[in-house]
Amino acid sequence: MWKMDSLFQGRSSPYNLQQFRHNSPNYPPTKAKNRGDANDMNHVISLFIQLATRLEESSKYVNDRDTLLKLWGNDLPLALCSSSSKHKKNRLVTDRKYRSDDIHGGLDNGQHASDREIRRRLSKLNKKSMDSESDTSDDLDRSSEDGNSDGDTSTSNTDSDQEVHLESRTRDSKGNGYLTPNDGLDFITDEREWGARMTKASLVPPVTRKYDVIDQYVIVADEDDVKRKMRVSLPDDYAEKLTAQKNGTEESDMELPEVKGYKPRKMLEHEVVEQEVYGIDPYTHNLLLDSMPDELEWSLQEKHVFIEDTLLRTLNMQVRHFTGTGSTPMSYPLQPVIQEIEKSAVEHCDTRMISMCQGILKAIARRPDDKYVAYRKGLGVVCNKEEGFGEDDFVVEFLGEVYPVWKWFEKQDGIRSLQKNSKDPAPEFYNIYLERPKGDADGYDLVVVDAMHKANYASRICHSCRPNCEAKVTAVGGHYQIGIYSVRKIQHGEEITFDYNSVTESKEEYEASVCLCGSQVCRGSYLNLTGEGAFQKVLKEWHGILDCHYLMLEACELNSVSEEDYNDLGRAGLGSCLLGGLPDWLVAYAARLVRFINFERTKLPEAILKHNLEEKRKYFSEICLEVERSDAEVQAEGVYNQRLQNLAVTLDKVRYVMRCIFGDPMKAPPPLEKLSPEAVVSFLWKGEDSFVEELLQCMTPHVAESALNDLKSKVRARDPLVSKDIQKAVQKSLLWLRDEVRNLPCTYKCRHDAAADLIHIYAYTKYFFRVLDYKTFTSPPVYISPLDLGPKCADKLGAGLQEYRKIYGQNYCLGQLIFWHNQSDVEPDCTLARASRGSLSLPDISSFYAKAHKPSRQRVYGPKTVRSMLTRMEKHPQRPWPKDQIWSFKSSPKFFGSPMLDAVINNTPLDREMVHWLKHRPAIFQAMWDR
């Protein structure tokens, strides 16, 4: 099993930037009985689009695309006026059933591009209305990336004047995504209703990507470790398990290694050729269907085959001469392609084909506003063998530089830091995750194969939603490789394709991805969005920052791996390859994360189903619940696999950091430590830098010396350590101190009442812990080339290599482990500090004592502030407290704990007595600002 890396901003596919058209078509109008009706309808639709555009432009939310639309004005085609819908479904596995009654986006029901355009615009306006009411003040900043390259061989001499693969293919090997004509076709309208989506980049940079041709994998770093991860280890009972899996009695989760004998790859320039390839989007596919004569007795399946097989194959044979010329057009008219098909049909006396071609050519002549064009995808790979390829025929390995995961992400961090402007187009990647099958005796693990600098022609193969090949990890000669295998017969002149099945957590990247495969089941995009919406519902509800810390605290406190832990890890396919050499506390934490992943797997299908049904009911009166439920289960399964992948990535990153700091990761101590009652007294009451000592220091400028000395002597007399029940004594002493502080006179510069509330919250906090800081270190340099950065940044930074050194902070490992499900965060330790404010680390007592002569208006602590605090504590305990109010937080607290964490640990509501006092204690001071 393998997946293309898609966790970074801006990765796309082996499509070149050219596939993102700036020369866009006018999409077909709704089918009408006569031409006059169609014109009237077009006029109405045009007026609606203009109105929607003006409403969008007047909105407070204006993104780069909206600005671009405004600049282009009336010259912009209808399709580009739309914003990609956030409702596009995430499809991580493609082995679904298709219904024959929903083919080609509802053409027979008159649902054409313009209808979908109206629904899309309404959806966009509705989304903006909802977004304007949402609370975004607590969003956390997230981002990430990394890289390196090395080696030399001969250089590929196949040039393309604008060849840049926007790559991020993520592959699930369970399904090949191919449908035979007998399968039937389900084109559920919502998947095509949004149509092809345009990239935000209007121009294609004139860049040619060259690569060093290699004939085997080139390991970049940690050679021994990478070789170990790529080494096959068959289970002792492999034959029995293989038979059971084929018979359907073995768990489908545990993919067994697929052992293949060695076969030579197809020879370039003989059996396959690299050439310029073109494709069509779903709109053009529908336009061609709409242009076919009604009187012809062609089945719908035959019409699709005509487009996908005859037309596209003829198209790519016709444009082959553009390869290497440096003048390849962005679009290519379909008229000469149809004419060539007609000519061939005349030679073979194929009257049915002649009639079809003539009908389409008449439609092209009759409908000048509809652009019958194909769009450039860049260099692709085409079958050049006269007899073609057979089914399950080996084509080529996907070769490149092999990175351990930590090194790959380090390089992406460097690329992002050099780009600086996150709004710039992201660099282009040709990377694939090579994932060990979970059924391997040593379990699941992964490495990254990057074909940016060193590769073979496999990196030129383009995506298709209905491909003729699949890329899968196979065991050949005792080692795993990514092999491209045919899934059906491939004809001479047919483009070689496979389904990238890519996923991304970046909405911007998702919206910019356009698929040009031309198939009847085209998803309109080769990316699937997993970073928001229903896919995150269970994660947000059941796995917040407090939940993760609870799991980590439990694992650190036990610091041992139970039999149950090993069993749960084994059932998820995690074994010695990934977990070997890790300390017990980390293996125990991984087991707890696996339990959550399994829990999410059971809950997520219903959440996705509910979300999908809500969206579809906005547009459709009839919905097949059985199909929707099946689809939701497929999507949830994809999220499950991605979660396991993210866990493996996290463990690899953390292993590297611990190795660099401690030499042996096994020596890394648990990062969290529960405080003993004696340590709690030291931190809270009587230590040199304790909470109470800091309070007294803050009060000094605002309280009379005699009163302060009296309070200090009383504090010393109430030492909780003299009690047998230290925890109860600490609470009793803090409540006494609360009342003493509340009795002091307040001013707008010294809010003793607010300080008393904080003391009260500390009094009802039972579980305190501290973080064991690891040593900060700076990694060896990573060298980043202009090709890694992309053309825009390369122009700014020059042609030489750029050096990047990643700094790993003291709490990097903890932050990475807490946010294990998010691999797009460059500094998870900083994100952890921000996310902990209020939820885990209570405010600093100095927040309530102003040092400035005239404190700012943010220092309000009135009834509204208190209600807001209580709402956070009760209803949103895992969300950070806003930083624009009176509270301030230490950047590096010495200890952590909160009543909200206690509630999670004990699986109980907040302490009622604590909440009741905060809600009903009388206000003793109200400044002018408070009102």
DODOVO-717280 format. One record per residue (C-alpha): residue in three letters; x, y, z. Coordinates in steps of 0.001 Angstrom, whole numbers, plus 500000, padded with zeros to 6 digits. Layout:
BEGIN
AlaXYZ...
//
This chain:
BEGIN
Met500000500000500000Trp501330503434499229Lys500159506980499133Met501473510084497485Asp502447512750499934Ser499643515301500065Leu499987516968503407Phe501746520043502178Gln500312523208500723Gly500291523154496974Arg501158519668495885Ser499203518469492956Ser499791515731490407Pro501981514730487546Tyr499885517100485569Asn501969519994484503Leu500852523476485322Gln499654523582481750Gln496665521507482662Phe495425524499484649Arg493923526428481821His493829530168481560Asn492232529853478121Ser488955528498479411Pro485977527194477434Asn482437528491477409Tyr480596525543478841Pro477496524034477244Pro474116525593477952Thr471160523617479216Lys469634521427476557Ala466528523079474991Lys463977522031472413Asn464989524788470017Arg467770527244469594Gly465675530260470590Asp464798528718473941Ala468457527967474550Asn469455531556473802Asp466777532894476167Met467936530514478863Asn471565531493478316His470610535142478738Val468814534458482021Ile471737532413483290Ser474227535109482303Leu472227537704484242Phe472174535436487285Ile475910534874487121Gln476572538615486868Leu474361539241489886Ala476058536503491900Thr479471537866490977Arg478545541347492169Leu477232539932495428Glu480468538004495894Glu482595541053495134Ser480672543096497693Ser481315540483500365Lys483851541226503073Tyr485517537935502288Val487627538449499172Asn490281535927498254Asp492829535895495488Arg490452534265493054Asp487697536792493693Thr490136539616493015Leu491236537924489825Leu487645537516488683Lys486975541206489238Leu489989542153487160Trp488984539874484313Gly485399541119484308Asn483099540240481433Asp485713538334479474Leu485659535570482040Pro483913532331481071Leu481106531105483261Ala483020528148484625Leu485794530246486092Cys483313532498487868Ser482600529742490302Ser484259528830493529Ser484977525192494178Ser482475523671496490Lys483618522539499886His481125519721499514Lys483209517812496993Lys483530514358498493Asn486746512819499664Arg487312509522497884Leu490339507691499224Val489309504265497950Thr487860503789494518Asp486352500311494591Arg482728501500494669Lys479721500383492648Tyr478346502617489920Arg474717502917488906Ser473765503120485271Asp470810505450485898Asp472935508425486978Ile475387508583484115His477037511771482785Gly475782514171485394Gly472118514015484510Leu472319515105480879Asp469070513369480087Asn467363515442482754Gly468676518676481331Gln471266519139484056His474085520825482183Ala476976523022483148Ser474875526138483561Asp472512524457486020Arg475424523271488055Glu476917526730487865Ile473804528244489441Arg473804525700492266Arg477502526285492808Arg477070530035493050Leu474167529698495449Ser476252527320497540Lys479142529766497590Leu476965532692498641Asn475321530537501298Lys478744529496502593Lys479872533114502862Ser476777533949504846Met477535531121507259Asp481225532011507471Ser480425535605508411Glu478666534361511551Ser481357531948512666Asp483843532507515448Thr487356532455514066Ser489228534142516888Asp490598530905518251Asp491997529359515096Leu495487527968515497Asp498218528543512988Arg499283525370511249Ser501830524762508482Ser504748522423507456Glu507153520846504908Asp510891519547504197Gly513830518047501745Asn517206517103500067Ser518656515545496897Asp521743513773495730Gly523476511616493136Asp524137511802489415Thr523534509884486217Ser522490510697482684Thr519936513445482179Ser516554512900480568Asn516570514614477192Thr512801514833476742Asp511986518527477028Ser508727520383477343Asp508579524144477237Gln506383524397480321Glu506856521079482083Val506262521286485802His504545518457487638Leu502426519771490495Glu502741516574492445Ser501119515107495494Arg499730511685494768Thr498430509619497583Arg497500506109496721Asp495379503514498447Ser496274500175496928Lys492993498462497770Gly491166499549494639Asn492383500098491115Gly489627502523490248Tyr488903500830486905Leu485408499932485777Thr484660497460483037Pro481769498204480672Asn479716495606482554Asp480093497360485898Gly477635500097485082Leu478444503717485773Asp477371505812488660Phe477836509465488054Ile476223510768491209Thr475385514308490330Asp477061516053493221Glu480404514645492170Arg480200516192488739Glu477820519042489402Trp480691521301490405Gly482481520640487148Ala486128521247486485Arg487729523832488694Met490209526431487629Thr493552527044489248Lys494160530365490976Ala497301530773488864Ser496349532281485523Leu499705531871483767Val501971528878483391Pro505633529494484214Pro507911528562481290Val509873525871483109Thr511261522581481866Arg511867519928484480Lys514810517713483703Tyr515827514793485851Asp518764512425486131Val517708509033484786Ile518248506231487309Asp517560502501487162Gln517316501811490902Tyr516282503623494076Val518764506188495447Ile518707506455499260Val519278509996500550Ala519802509504504317Asp519781506789507017Glu520664504169504415Asp520594501162506738Asp517285502183508290Val515681502861504892Lys516882499513503535Arg515360497823506579Lys512020499515505921Met512104498384502277Arg513053494784503104Val510325492149502787Ser509561489909505766Leu506973487297504886Pro504950485760507753Asp505691482117508515Asp502136481201507532Tyr502144483418504441Ala500725480750502101Glu497825479960504445Lys497048483640505001Leu497192484356501282Thr494717481560500590Ala492438482809503382Gln492566486359502046Lys491716485213498533Asn488794483249499928Gly487613486289501866Thr488145484785505324Glu491176486931506258Glu490882490505507615Ser490996492904504690Asp492871495439506847Met495986493311506872Glu497173493530503279Leu499695490793502679Pro502820491434500615Glu502153490785496942Val505111488743495759Lys506031489185492098Gly508755487692489960Tyr511217490019488305Lys510109491478484965Pro511996494054482896Arg510350497456482567Lys508906498515479218Met511605500071477098Leu511378503810476529Glu511211504882472863His510324501335471864Glu507442499996473929Val506479503348475468Val507199506969474570Glu507264510230476507Gln505219512817474670Glu502972515822475120Val499499514688476163Tyr496173516471476264Gly492910515777478054Ile489389517056478595Asp487508518069481722Pro484026516874482762Tyr482356519850481099Thr483913519025477752His482944515380478185Asn479336516449478748Leu479526518878475850Leu480558516069473510Leu477761513845474790Asp475285516655474244Ser476574517122470691Met476035513522469640Pro473032513043467295Asp469941511781469118Glu468840509710466147Leu471918507459466287Glu471292504162468010Trp474383504342470194Ser474129503151473771Leu475337505506476458Gln478243503186477157Glu479299503273473495Lys479258507069473573His481534507110476597Val483895504612474983Phe484014506809471878Ile485182509763473976Glu487570507924476297Asp489063505494473819Thr488726506647470235Leu488788510416470703Leu491487510692473382Arg493730508118471707Thr493436509909468363Leu493982513251470071Asn497265512192471659Met498491510570468452Gln497751513863466673Val499578516140469171Arg502689513969469476His504622516251467112Phe504527519063469714Thr506889517118471980Gly510185518944472457Thr509294521827470120Gly509078524454472836Ser505848525807471353Thr503162523496472670Pro499762525283472828Met497802525352476068Ser494645524160474309Tyr494029522130471186Pro490796522101469122Leu488857518851468954Gln487536519481465451Pro490600518116463597Val490563515105465919Ile486947514309464992Gln487809514835461332Glu490667512325461542Ile488373509778463189Glu485860510359460408Lys488552509889457771Ser489608506583459331Ala485963505479459524Val485517506231455802Glu488566504097454983His487123501218456998Cys483554501767455757Asp482307502229459329Thr478995503996458670Arg478032504250462360Met481278506024463207Ile480953508286460162Ser477465509359461281Met478697510032464800Cys481600512197463625Gln479442514114461182Gly476884514821463913Ile479526516177466284Leu481145518275463544Lys477749519822462747Ala477277520667466419Ile480717522278466533Ala479815524440463548Arg476385525261464978Arg477621526192468464Pro480558528612468064Asp480289529823471671Asp481004526345473032Lys484727525674473059Tyr485374522161471818Val488980521988472988Ala491360519731474866Tyr493850521074477392Arg497508520421477782Lys498618518145480616Gly502349518236479861Leu504547515249479217Gly502891511885479636Val503626508274478722Val501941506525475788Cys501895502885474715Asn504055502523471596Lys503738498781471124Glu501685497761468068Glu499998494854469825Gly499589496876473023Phe499918495556476589Gly497980492755478222Glu496164492758481538Asp498312492654484713Asp501354493485482600Phe504295495136484378Val505078498543482900Val507733500192485088Glu508833500837488671Phe508304504307490093Leu511908505218490888Gly513371508215492682Glu515344509346495697Val514247507585498876Tyr513905509675502032Pro513257508622505598Val510101510456506583Trp511789512854509025Lys514242513973506345Trp511499514547503793Phe509466516723506144Glu512577518613507182Lys513155519492503546Gln509584520699503147Asp509998522915506214Gly513027524427504506Ile511144525004501275Arg508363526785503141Ser510775528950505108Leu512489530049501905Gln509185530749500198Lys508233533016503114Asn504971534092501514Ser502469531292502139Lys500201532692499424Asp502752532001496724Pro502125528919494601Ala503559525916496372Pro506530524084494906Glu506060521066492684Phe506545517591494066Tyr506798514146492529Asn506682512188495742Ile505051508927496735Tyr504818507190500077Leu506086503652499731Glu504155501888502480Arg504960498445503790Pro501849496213503801Lys500357495784507260Gly500449492018506749Asp504259491975506568Ala505745490006509461Asp507472493159510746Gly504426495331510190Tyr503608498655508592Asp506054501501507945Leu506801503949505178Val509438505927503299Val509109508722500733Val510112508241497089Asp510796511587495409Ala511159511691491623Met511880515419491360His515624515222490655Lys516342511557489954Ala513737509372488318Asn512663507299485355Tyr509792507809482958Ala507276506569485548Ser507239510076487011Arg505692511320483746Ile502625509078484001Cys499440511119484426His496374510618486598Ser493027509238485510Cys489843508638487486Arg489369505518485351Pro492922504412484699Asn494369501557482669Cys497117500915485244Glu497542500847488985Ala500570501652491105Lys501090499237493952Val503769498109496336Thr505029494661495410Ala507695492403496826Val510311491682494165Gly513589489983495000Gly513068490405498747His512539494166498581Tyr509497496380498206Gln509084498527495144Ile506339500687493664Gly505330498999490434Ile503003500219487696Tyr500837497340486428Ser498112497345483796Val494586496553484960Arg493221495863481483Lys494446495639477904Ile496108498835476647Gln496031499677472968His498746501182470815Gly498653504967471136Glu496747504885474443Glu498072507011477288Ile499358505131480349Thr497512506356483472Phe496858505422487063Asp494654506868489814Tyr496749508915492233Asn493869508798494723Ser495464511856496263Val494396513422499518Thr495187516871500849Glu494551518799504025Ser494889522109502150Lys491664523637500895Glu493598525957498563Glu495408523046496999Tyr492181521090496654Glu490417523984494913Ala493278524413492455Ser493414520790491331Val491719520109487996Cys491365516668486463Leu491600516292482675Cys491301512523482404Gly488131512789480299Ser486513509669481749Gln482784509348482382Val483503508862486092Cys485859511831486356Arg485747513311489838Gly486666516751488485Ser489758516730490688Tyr492585514384491492Leu492703515563495119Asn490369514701497979Leu489983517084500880Thr490390515544504348Gly491356518551506409Glu487953519902507415Gly484229519322507675Ala482755515937508515Phe486128514181508340Gln487283516127511420Lys484057515876513425Val484958512893515606Leu488536514117516006Lys487420517526517274Glu484733516143519562Trp486627513242521128His490325513965520689Gly491058517515521791Ile494187518775523475Leu493017517637526923Asp492182514142525642Cys495627513796524058His497376514948527216Tyr495362512493529260Leu496498509637527012Met500084510862527169Leu500007511299530955Glu498633507779531379Ala501318506293529110Cys504119508265530803Glu502961507365534296Leu502781503640533521Asn505908503640531315Ser505246500042530293Val503533498212527447Ser500708495855528314Glu499643492741526448Glu496508494610525381Asp498699497382523922Tyr500674494905521841Asn497489493219520630Asp495857496494519553Leu499015497624517774Gly499327494258516044Arg495710494314514857Ala496389497718513290Gly499398496262511456Leu502041498101513516Gly505007495929514372Ser508726495900515007Cys509643497834511849Leu507914500973513115Leu507945500437516883Gly511276498681517422Gly513747500667519522Leu511143503109520878Pro510811503626524658Asp507947501873526424Trp506045505074527244Leu505954505971523542Val504800502509522441Ala502077502656525107Tyr501001506094523837Ala500907504779520255Ala498619501966521412Arg496246504498522961Leu496205506485519727Val495406503310517785Arg492420502761520086Phe491173506248519290Ile491699505639515562Asn489589502476515835Phe486944504372517801Glu486841507100515133Arg486506504422512482Thr483216503301514041Lys481829506794514602Leu482900508576511427Pro480629506910508823Glu477498508313510501Ala479055511778510783Ile480029511769507104Leu476649510377506061Lys474810513100507987His476971515796506430Asn476597514456502895Leu472827514092503198Glu472452517638504499Glu474373518984501532Lys472629516886498899Arg469152517714500172Lys469832521307499249Tyr469757520320495597Phe468151516888495150Ser464721515588496045Glu465601511907495577Ile468634510431497321Cys469568506754497559Leu470338506260501249Glu471993502884500683Val474455504335498179Glu475183507317500419Arg475795505081503420Ser478173502894501422Asp479981505972500168Ala480348507346503712Glu481875504046504840Val484386504206501990Gln485350507759502958Ala485670506847506635Glu487920503921505712Gly490166506317503826Val490405508574506887Tyr491291505524509004Asn494201504677506707Gln495381508270506700Arg495317508407510501Leu497564505334510702Gln499864506917508158Asn500071510134510192Leu500851508143513324Ala503713506396511514Val505052509739510258Thr504920511174513795Leu506793508249515304Asp509513508491512662Lys510004512224513308Val510104511770517075Arg512499508808516818Tyr514940510965514843Val514844513839517362Met515272511514520342Arg518159509782518572Cys519899513111518025Ile519419514209521647Phe519913510971523594Gly521908508834521152Asp519502505937521662Pro515741506665521532Met515227504029524225Lys516960506398526663Ala514444509195526079Pro512558509798529363Pro508782510375529417Pro508110514033528552Leu505323514439531149Glu505559513824534883Lys502697513952537384Leu503518516140540403Ser503531514539543823Pro501549516303546590Glu504837517645547988Ala505821519013544558Val502375520641544208Val502941522483547516Ser506337523639546274Phe504961524921542990Leu501830526503544437Trp502483527584548003Lys505947527803549451Gly508595527463546741Glu510915530335545858Asp509095530905542534Ser505742529521543633Phe502345530790542531Val501679532425545934Glu505132534043546037Glu504506535573542608Leu501108536819543791Leu502673538583546759Gln505279540215544550Cys502590541477542164Met500599542924545064Thr503542544815546571Pro503119548113544645His499363548151545290Val498997547134548971Ala500116548923552144Glu503312547454553592Ser501748546551556925Ala498825544726555299Leu501176542882552963Asn503470541770555808Asp500453540556557770Leu499300538512554780Lys502785537025554304Ser502968535871557922Lys499533534227557655Val500614532444554446Arg503699531033556201Ala501559529812559070Arg499320527820556726Asp501907525406555374Pro499968522477553791Leu502905520095554250Val502184519749557979Ser498888518031557179Lys498443514294556674Asp496174514904553667Ile498315517330551700Gln495957517668548719Lys493021518607550950Ala495204521000552923Val496335522754549723Gln492734523329548683Lys491783524622552130Ser494735527036552191Leu494009528339548698Leu490359528975549531Trp491430530891552625Leu493824532963550521Arg491053533590547963Asp488897535233550609Glu491792537265552016Val492644538674548587Arg488991539446547752Asn488752541598550889Leu491527543925549643Pro490365547163547965Cys490487547024544145Thr491437549654541599Tyr491531549446537827Lys495268548676538132Cys495023546008540821Arg492140543599540342His492283541583543528Asp488812540234542724Ala490089538695539472Ala493142537279541263Ala490808535699543835Asp488851534003541060Leu492069532487539682Ile493090531299543161His489656529678543434Ile490206527806540149Tyr493610526586541342Ala492019525397544593Tyr489738523055542650Thr492513521683540401Lys493631518255541567Tyr495974516954538846Phe499172518890538147Phe502052517825535903Arg505228519275534492Val506935518937531125Leu510436517537530941Asp512136519742528394Tyr514408517977525935Lys517537519707524691Thr517186522114521771Phe519310521211518757Thr519850522332515190Ser519852519731512440Pro522585519377509804Pro521944521523506730Val519505520551504023Tyr520285521878500556Ile517344523064498482Ser517549523623494750Pro515658526194492624Leu513650523284491222Asp512462522454494749Leu511370526029495316Gly509402526513492138Pro509966529184489480Lys508631532178491408Cys510898531732494426Ala513826530608492307Asp513735533973490516Lys513947535790493855Leu516620533646495496Gly518877532933492540Ala520068529792490814Gly522294528359493560Leu521481525867496305Gln519882527265499454Glu520900525960502881Tyr518348525318505606Arg518893524122509165Lys515869523144511194Ile515821524083514866Tyr514062521546517060Gly512784523192520238Gln512673521755523747Asn509087520609523402Tyr509106519594519731Cys508591515902520502Leu505678516569522849Gly504021518951520386Gln504435516465517539Leu502972513643519618Ile499993515709520799Phe499249516903517252Trp500102513551515658His497162513829513247Asn498459517064511695Gln501654516850509656Ser501449520384508237Asp502767522136511350Val506383523313511163Glu506570524137514893Pro504137521911516793Asp505704522972520094Cys504693526604519472Thr501209525491518445Leu501017523447521645Ala501907526487523771Arg499171528556522106Ala496575525786522327Ser497301525182526038Arg496415528706527180Gly493541528424529592Ser492745524810528874Leu495939523381530403Ser497983526349531619Leu495912528752533714Pro496500532514533365Asp499474534209534937Ile498587535895538249Ser500391539040537080Ser497625539500534477Phe495562541316537090Tyr498185543754538324Ala499125546513535903Lys502716547679535672Ala501948550488533221His500712553859534465Lys497701553681532123Pro496743550077531427Ser495003549269528163Arg491260548808527692Gln491808545079527197Arg492266544792530954Val488520544523531494Tyr487318542060534129Gly483601542611534393Pro480523540359534278Lys480887539754530540Thr484492538592530930Val483558536233533757Arg480660534774531750Ser482996534250528808Met485491532461531059Leu482815530175532484Thr481454529404529017Arg484933528349527910Met485401526175530951Glu482005524466530711Lys481163524298526995His484516524606525212Pro487055523232527713Gln489551522170525025Arg489725525531523284Pro492390528108524180Trp491341531288525941Pro491443534445523796Lys494594536507524125Asp492899539866523579Gln491410540009527088Ile492831540569530546Trp494503537171530787Ser498171536712529956Phe500055533424529964Lys503629532407530611Ser505475531320527492Ser507083528436529415Pro505012527503532474Lys506731525382535094Phe503671523283535749Phe500316522547534130Gly496884521604535363Ser493281522773535226Pro489816521696536409Met489041520957532738Leu491852518381532599Asp490564516875535853Ala487134516468534258Val488628514635531261Ile490776512365533439Asn487834511469535698Asn485273511499532869Thr483041513831534900Pro481605517343534480Leu483388520329535972Asp483288520522539774Arg479844521934540562Glu480961523666543730Met483719525508541840Val481369526648539067His478589527630541484Trp480864529935543457Leu482148531682540315Lys478613532224539054His477123533528542284Arg479840535313544240Pro478957539034544476Ala480864541528542345Ile482949543755544611Phe484428546114542014Gln483353547403538622Ala485527549892536786Met484195552192534100Trp485639549928531395Asp483853546919532889Arg480477548473532214
//
